Every structure is written in C-alpha cells, then in structure tokens.
Amino acid sequence: MARRERPLDPGDSPLLRFAADLRALRERAGSPTYRQLALRAHSSAASLSVAAGGRRFPTLAVTSAYVRACGGDVGEWADRWHAVAAALARRRPPPYAGPAAYTAADGDRFFGRERLVEEVVERLRRDRFVVVTGASGAGTTSLLQAGVVHRLATAEDPPAVGTFVPGPDPVAELARGLARLPDPDSVLVVDQLERLQAPAPAGRGRSAGPADLSGLLDVLRAAPCRLVLGLRTDLHDRLAGHPLLAGEPLTVPAPAPEDLTRVVTEPAAAADCTVEDRLLAVLVAGAHRQPGGLPLLSAALLATWRHRDGNRLTLAGFHAAGGFEGAVTRGAEAVWAELADGPRQRARDVLLRLTEPGEDGAPRALDRRELGDAPGTAAVLERLAAARVLTLDHDRAVLAHGAVAQGWPRLAAWTAEDPEALRRRRRLTRAARAWEESGRDPETLWRGRRLAEEESEAGAPGRSDAAYPPGGPEREFLAACATAERARRVQDALRDARLRAQRRLIAFLAGLLISVSALAAATVPLAVR
C-alpha cells in the first residue's frame, strides 16, 4: 500500500498554494502514486514528490513533467509557475544589485574585489590619504561602499566611518560630515567627485568650475581624519596638480575572469542558488574585457535570477531575460525617454560616432573632442555614462559593451538609416584624425579630385548627411582643406598667368625675330647691287 503524502505546512503563501494545486491536479488524475507518475513523466519520483511538498519551489522542468503526467495543461501551468516565481522573488531579496552600484548594506553579496579592498585598507593604515580612481563602470563606487566601508564597519575594532557624495551644496555638506568625525582615527570615504564637473541641469544653478573643485580638495586636505577619495580618472587627470592628489592613486582595473566567476557564483551560493556551468561560461566571456562589463553583468544577472528555474540560474533564463542585449536596451531606453529633443539629437550623434569600429572590430574609444563641441554634449555624455551606455575614462569615451552597438534596436536602426552617408562621415572622421595625429601636416589634407568629390557629394540633391553632422575636428579639417585648396588654386592661377605671359613674350620675340630675319633678307640683295 502506498505511503500517505505528508500534509502541507499551515499557511497561505504562494508556494503552499502552488503545491496544493499540484496535489489537487493529481487527485483529479485518479491519485496515481509518484512511482506511476515517474514512469509517465520520465522523471524521478523523488523530484515529483518534492514539487508538491510545499517546502521547495520546483523547477519549471519538474513542474511541467508533473503536470504532463497528470494530464494537465502544461502551458497554463508554465504561466502559473512564472507568476509564483515572481511573487517569491518579491518576498526574497535578490542576490544581485542590478546595474546600480552596490551600497554599504550590500557588503554580504559583494564579491570579486576582495584583494582591492584589502589594498585600500592596508594603504589607509600607512597613509592619511588614499586616492582611488577608475573609469565609469569600473565599479569604483561599489568597491568603496560595499567593499571598503563595509570592511571598516565590520572590523574587530571598527573606526568611526562617514561617507560623502557631493550634492547641490558640497562645501556645506562636507563641513557637516566632517563635524561628525573629529577623531584622527576616523575615516571619511569621499565618492563620485566627478559629479562636480557635470554641467548642472537647467534651473539648478551652475556646474562646479576648477576653482570650486580645487577649493573642495583644500577643505578635504585640512580634514582632521583619514580620507579615502574616489573619483573618475578624467577628473583625476584634470586636478592632478593639487597636493591632495600628488601620490600614486590606486586604479580600479577591469576584473579578471576568476574575479568575474566569483561575482556570478558567490552571491548565488549565499542565496542557496546554483549557476548552470553553461551560463557561467557565457557570462564571464561576455563581461571580460568590456569597458562597462561589470554593471551590465550585474544587470543581466538580476534579470536572469528573476527568470530562474527553481533555485537554478540557467542559460535558458538568461536568454529569456534578453541576455546582455536586454540589459543594454533597458538602460538605454530608460535614459532616452528622459532626454529632451535637443539632448536626444546630441546623444544620437555621439552614439553613432562611437559605433565606428576599431582595428579589432570592437567599437573604437574616441577622444571626447571628436564627439562634438555643441553646447550640452558634456551633459549628454554624463547621462549616457550614468545609464551604463558608454564609459568615460581619462579624456576618452567608448561604448560600455559590444551589445550596445549590436543589441540596442534604436541604435541599430540609426546605423542602418543611410549606410553610405554614415560611411562618408566616418571617412571624414578618420581623415581629420590622421591630420591631427600628424601634427596637422599639410600633406594629409584632402585636395584636388578627392576634395572636389566631397564638395560635390555635399551638394547632391537628397543627401542625408545632415543626420550625421561633422564635429569640431572635422569642420577644422574641412576648413583647412578648403583654405589649402584656395591657396593652391591661387598659386595655379599665378603660375598659369606667368606661363601665359611667358608664351606671349616668346611669341612676340619669335615674331620679332622673324620680322628682323625677313628685313635682313630683303636688304642683302640691295647691298650686293
């Protein structure tokens, strides 16, 4: 005789209701034993029993096998499974933060940067100031907040720790923060100083200039506590002459594959989840050597966790969530929706420029000057960097991930709009870059037929190059080409004039010679007579 099924635990959770409904389905099928169900479903009796046990959420595959063996509607139950999975996800905090930076409260799920955290803490034991720099998307904020702040706060004899991120009134905010840290052994972690160089939104005052930034560094240098100073590499370059930044900074590098493996697997293990080997390989390969790989990896992981199969993160769930392309599209579309018409046009031009392939086929990192000098371009770059669409590092910008160019439908449509016009603009960009890199050598300028072809194409009816307008360096290059061409034409005209004058003189002299010769021939016979 079959053993009676253990009663469900009391309660009314989504998991218990799901299990109860599975049991009711089995009863309507005639209450077959789990061994009989296993034979029908080609699955194990133990996994089918656990599915209806109400203590563990079954995988979608096991649920489908159970329903199929009981003669139920597999599609309907798949929808129910996803609904329950979403309900359970809302009750259970995810192991990944998504595209947002990790905070000090996320220290228990922050992995892969332990060596960097220890290096910062070790430097802080020796030095009063520690400067940490990194490109946007490198994970500097997560390192400082979930790594350094969490590590200091949970130490055996923790110092007083404060944090400071610049806001609308940074000097006053900093003064209030320092007043709470009078102890020389206390630590102030300053993060995202690059916020001070972003142009202020309309109606919200002005952006900070070099004097403002330098003054804030002066206040920090006089602080009565130890400092960990985090800022983006481009701002560090801009302020490198300040005494507070005189030492060698600790630069946050891109994570190695083994670090990426820990970023994926350790938070999952802490949440009693496993990661499918195939998924792990795809995630690590997709994030390695990508400028903004870390935040996009975290965004893809969060979406995959929401599509998990029971307690397993699978490659199928990753694809169902849209993969890296889905993570890119969600972030890019969100920032696009927030932009007004003018900034949208600038963002479009910036992104199209950044799709220019480099020598290895990957998107090229471009000098920010090449991205245009129109008012508001700097603000657009900051918005796109904050949305993890591109990465800013030193004086250059690059798409955060190859999936931005390949997987964001809006950008793909722009590049396909007029490939010939885009090709011409890229040709012009490369020529302007070569001219600049050669020290503006006149020999690299376009001239003659090549320049004439460009001017002819520019005036062709229906040409759509207005959608791909030239930037500052390109306009300077074309202006230099035009100036050189005018000078060449003037020289050619003068040379032609000289040649014509020479020909006229030669013709005159030749005529004069003929006349003299004829006259001489006519006078010789007279002399003989």
Stockholm file with secondary structure:
# STOCKHOLM 1.0

chainA/1-529         MARRERPLDPGDSPLLRFAADLRALRERAGSPTYRQLALRAHSSAASLSVAAGGRRFPTLAVTSAYVRACGGDVGEWADRWHAVAAALARRRPPPYAGPAAYTAADGDRFFGRERLVEEVVERLRRDRFVVVTGASGAGTTSLLQAGVVHRLATAEDPPAVGTFVPGPDPVAELARGLARLPDPDSVLVVDQLERLQAPAPAGRGRSAGPADLSGLLDVLRAAPCRLVLGLRTDLHDRLAGHPLLAGEPLTVPAPAPEDLTRVVTEPAAAADCTVEDRLLAVLVAGAHRQPGGLPLLSAALLATWRHRDGNRLTLAGFHAAGGFEGAVTRGAEAVWAELADGPRQRARDVLLRLTEPGEDGAPRALDRRELGDAPGTAAVLERLAAARVLTLDHDRAVLAHGAVAQGWPRLAAWTAEDPEALRRRRRLTRAARAWEESGRDPETLWRGRRLAEEESEAGAPGRSDAAYPPGGPEREFLAACATAERARRVQDALRDARLRAQRRLIAFLAGLLISVSALAAATVPLAVR
#=GR chainA/1-529 SS CCCCCCCCCSSCCHHHHHHHHHHHHHHHTTCCCHHHHHHHHTSCHHHHHHHTTSSSCCCHHHHHHHHHHTTCCHHHHHHHHHHHHHHHHHHSCCSCCTTSCCCGGGGGGCCSCHHHHHHHHHHHHHCSEEEEEECTTSCHHHIIIIIIIHHHHTSSSCCCEEEECCCSSHHHHHHHHHHTCCSTTCEEEECCGGGGGSCCCTTSCCCCCHHHHHHHHHHHHTCSSEEEEEEEHHHHHHTTTSGGGCSCCEECCCCCHHHHHHHHHHHHHHTTCEECHHHHHHHHHHHTTCTTHHHHHHHHHHHHHHTCBTTEECHHHHHHTTHHHHHHHHHHHHHHHHCCHHHHHHHHHHHHHHTSBCTTSSBCCEEGGGGCCCTTHHHHHHHHHHTTSEEEETTEEEESCHHHHHHCHHHHHHHHHCHHHHHHHHHHHHHHHHHHHTTSCGGGSCCHHHHHHHHHHHTSTTCCGGGSCCCHHHHHHHHHHHHHHHHHHHHHHHHHHHHHHHHHHHHHHHHHHHHHHHHHHHHHHHHHC
#=GC SS_cons         CCCCCCCCCSSCCHHHHHHHHHHHHHHHTTCCCHHHHHHHHTSCHHHHHHHTTSSSCCCHHHHHHHHHHTTCCHHHHHHHHHHHHHHHHHHSCCSCCTTSCCCGGGGGGCCSCHHHHHHHHHHHHHCSEEEEEECTTSCHHHIIIIIIIHHHHTSSSCCCEEEECCCSSHHHHHHHHHHTCCSTTCEEEECCGGGGGSCCCTTSCCCCCHHHHHHHHHHHHTCSSEEEEEEEHHHHHHTTTSGGGCSCCEECCCCCHHHHHHHHHHHHHHTTCEECHHHHHHHHHHHTTCTTHHHHHHHHHHHHHHTCBTTEECHHHHHHTTHHHHHHHHHHHHHHHHCCHHHHHHHHHHHHHHTSBCTTSSBCCEEGGGGCCCTTHHHHHHHHHHTTSEEEETTEEEESCHHHHHHCHHHHHHHHHCHHHHHHHHHHHHHHHHHHHTTSCGGGSCCHHHHHHHHHHHTSTTCCGGGSCCCHHHHHHHHHHHHHHHHHHHHHHHHHHHHHHHHHHHHHHHHHHHHHHHHHHHHHHHHHC
//
